[in-house]
Amino acid sequence: MIAVPTISVENYLKAIFSLQKDGEERVKTKAIAESLDVSLPSVSGMIKSLADDGMVEYEPYRGVRLTKKGKKTALRVIRNHRLIEVFLVQTLGYSWDEVHNEAERLEHAVSDTLVARIEAFLGFPRFDPHGDPIPTADGELHRREMMTLGDASSGMHLKVERVLDQTPEVLQYLDRVGLRPGASCRVVEVLAFDGQMFLDIDGQQLPISATLAAKLLVTELDDDSERDTGRDDVQAVDRS
């Protein structure tokens, strides 16, 4: 039995949470092993411990999914991580490509009280620097209706909402070309044979590969009002 979640336990729960496409879908142990870069026997041993502690439900050959208890723990760690990222950027002057590893280390050490005070100090932000929703203390997330940039069509006016790939090289490139969350762009052309896109960003035309376009979540803008047409609701959800 796991009395107090260890760093390893919390990392497993976070990985399972991120791999669940919805609250009910089961995650294969192979996917967990690849996500955490650990061996399958290690995953199997941890899953057994998590199941014994009521953190996950596991069925051989079908996979694993979080219980309410496991989801609550995963969301708490995700909340810590994303609030720490906002704090590092807004208060300590970190760039958005520097904060992930720092937050990975700190997310396991901060208390709920400290996190609540950080949240209040920051003005209760709803999203981190990469556009990821920050869970509330009650385990709710702000859900927005978005699509990937790769699903957009020529002529669409878009607002960048979220970046799914947070490797430093990708973030540094996006920062350099002006495609951070909150930025707007227009799709000039999409090449039918390979999906490469050409965007207009502040009058400059920029080519974007299909691979990168799939990692950017966007909403469509109304040219007349310049307002986001996607809904922004607060709901309890099962994926980050």
C-alpha positions in Angstrom: 0.0 0.0 0.0 1.2 3.6 -0.8 0.6 5.8 2.3 1.8 9.1 0.9 2.4 9.5 -2.9 6.0 9.5 -3.7 7.5 11.5 -6.6 7.5 8.3 -8.7 3.8 7.7 -7.9 2.8 11.2 -8.8 4.7 11.0 -12.1 2.9 7.8 -13.0 -0.5 9.3 -12.2 0.3 12.4 -14.3 1.4 10.3 -17.2 -1.8 8.2 -17.1 -3.9 11.3 -16.8 -2.2 12.9 -19.9 -2.6 9.7 -21.9 -6.3 9.2 -21.2 -8.2 10.7 -24.1 -11.3 10.9 -22.0 -12.2 9.9 -18.5 -13.1 6.4 -19.4 -10.5 5.2 -21.9 -7.9 2.8 -20.6 -4.2 3.4 -21.1 -1.9 0.5 -22.2 1.2 -0.2 -20.0 3.4 0.1 -23.1 2.2 3.7 -23.6 3.0 4.5 -20.0 6.5 3.0 -20.3 7.2 5.0 -23.4 5.9 8.2 -21.8 8.1 7.8 -18.7 11.0 6.1 -20.5 10.9 3.1 -18.1 10.8 -0.6 -18.6 7.6 -2.6 -18.9 8.3 -4.7 -15.8 8.8 -1.4 -13.8 5.4 -0.2 -15.1 3.7 -3.5 -14.2 5.1 -3.4 -10.7 4.0 0.2 -10.1 0.5 -0.4 -11.6 0.0 -3.2 -9.2 0.9 -0.9 -6.3 -1.3 1.8 -7.6 -4.2 -0.6 -8.0 -3.7 -1.9 -4.4 -3.9 1.7 -3.1 -7.1 2.5 -5.1 -5.4 4.9 -7.4 -6.1 3.0 -10.6 -8.3 0.3 -12.1 -6.4 -2.3 -14.0 -7.5 -5.1 -16.3 -4.9 -7.4 -17.9 -4.7 -6.9 -21.7 -7.1 -3.9 -21.5 -5.0 -1.4 -19.6 -5.4 1.0 -16.8 -7.4 4.1 -15.9 -7.4 6.4 -12.9 -9.9 6.2 -10.2 -11.4 9.4 -8.6 -8.6 9.1 -6.0 -5.9 8.8 -8.6 -7.3 11.6 -10.7 -7.5 13.9 -7.7 -3.8 13.3 -7.0 -2.8 13.8 -10.7 -4.7 17.1 -10.9 -3.1 18.4 -7.7 0.4 17.8 -9.1 -0.6 19.3 -12.5 -2.0 22.3 -10.7 1.3 22.7 -8.8 3.3 22.4 -12.0 1.4 25.0 -14.0 1.1 27.6 -11.3 4.8 27.3 -10.7 5.4 27.9 -14.4 3.3 31.0 -14.3 5.1 32.2 -11.2 8.6 31.6 -12.7 7.7 33.5 -15.8 5.8 36.4 -14.3 7.7 36.9 -11.1 11.2 35.6 -11.6 11.7 36.5 -15.3 12.1 32.9 -16.6 11.4 32.5 -20.3 8.6 30.0 -21.3 11.1 27.5 -22.6 13.0 27.3 -19.3 10.2 26.6 -16.8 9.2 23.0 -17.5 12.1 21.3 -15.9 12.1 23.7 -12.9 8.4 23.1 -12.3 9.0 19.3 -12.6 11.3 19.4 -9.6 9.2 21.9 -7.6 5.8 20.4 -8.2 6.3 17.6 -5.7 7.7 19.8 -2.9 5.2 22.6 -2.5 2.3 22.4 0.0 -1.3 23.1 -1.0 -1.2 26.2 1.2 1.8 27.6 -0.6 0.3 26.8 -4.0 -3.0 28.6 -3.0 -1.0 31.6 -2.0 0.9 31.6 -5.2 -2.3 31.4 -7.1 -3.8 34.3 -5.2 -0.6 36.4 -5.7 -0.8 35.8 -9.4 -4.4 36.8 -9.6 -5.9 33.3 -10.1 -4.6 32.6 -13.7 -6.5 30.1 -15.7 -3.8 29.1 -18.1 0.0 28.6 -17.9 2.5 30.2 -20.2 2.0 27.5 -22.8 -1.8 27.8 -22.8 -2.4 24.7 -20.7 -5.4 25.0 -18.3 -4.6 25.2 -14.6 -6.8 23.0 -12.4 -8.6 24.7 -9.6 -8.2 23.5 -6.0 -11.4 21.6 -6.6 -10.0 19.7 -9.6 -11.8 21.7 -12.4 -10.2 22.7 -15.6 -11.1 25.5 -18.0 -12.1 23.8 -21.3 -12.0 25.6 -24.6 -13.3 24.4 -27.9 -10.2 24.4 -30.1 -8.7 22.7 -33.2 -5.2 22.1 -34.3 -3.7 24.6 -36.6 -3.3 21.7 -39.1 -7.1 21.4 -39.3 -7.5 25.0 -40.4 -8.3 26.0 -43.9 -7.0 28.8 -46.2 -8.3 32.2 -45.3 -9.1 31.4 -41.7 -8.1 34.1 -39.1 -6.9 32.3 -36.0 -5.8 32.9 -32.4 -3.1 30.6 -30.9 -4.4 29.2 -27.7 -2.1 26.3 -26.6 1.2 24.7 -27.5 1.3 20.9 -27.0 5.0 20.4 -27.6 7.0 22.1 -24.9 10.5 21.1 -25.8 12.8 24.2 -25.5 13.8 24.1 -29.2 10.1 24.3 -30.3 9.2 27.0 -27.9 12.2 29.1 -28.8 11.3 28.8 -32.5 7.6 29.7 -31.8 8.8 32.7 -29.8 11.0 33.9 -32.5 8.3 33.8 -35.2 5.6 35.2 -33.0 3.3 32.2 -32.5 2.8 32.3 -28.7 -0.6 31.8 -27.0 -2.6 35.0 -27.7 -1.0 35.7 -31.1 -3.2 35.9 -34.2 -2.4 34.8 -37.7 -4.2 34.1 -41.0 -3.8 31.0 -43.1 -2.7 32.0 -46.6 -2.3 28.6 -48.1 -2.3 24.9 -47.3 -0.4 22.5 -49.6 -2.6 19.6 -50.4 0.2 17.1 -51.0 2.0 17.4 -47.6 0.0 19.7 -45.4 2.6 22.5 -45.2 1.0 25.8 -44.4 1.8 29.4 -45.0 0.7 31.9 -42.4 0.5 35.6 -42.4 1.7 37.0 -39.0 1.7 40.7 -38.8 2.3 41.0 -42.5 5.1 38.5 -42.7 4.5 35.2 -44.4 5.8 32.1 -42.6 5.9 28.4 -43.6 4.8 25.9 -41.0 5.2 22.2 -41.3 2.3 19.8 -40.9 4.2 18.3 -37.9 4.4 21.6 -36.1 0.9 22.7 -37.1 -0.5 19.6 -35.3 1.1 20.8 -32.0 -0.6 24.2 -32.0 -4.2 24.5 -30.8 -6.1 27.5 -32.1 -9.6 29.1 -32.2 -11.1 31.0 -35.1 -11.4 34.8 -34.9 -14.3 36.9 -36.1 -12.8 39.5 -38.4 -15.4 42.1 -37.4 -15.1 41.8 -33.7 -11.7 40.2 -33.3 -13.1 38.0 -30.6 -12.5 34.4 -30.0 -15.5 32.4 -31.2 -14.7 29.3 -29.0 -16.5 28.8 -25.7 -14.5 29.1 -22.5 -16.2 27.1 -19.8 -15.2 25.8 -16.4 -15.8 22.0 -16.2 -14.4 19.0 -14.5 -12.6 17.1 -17.3 -10.5 14.0 -17.7 -7.6 15.2 -19.8 -5.2 18.1 -19.7 
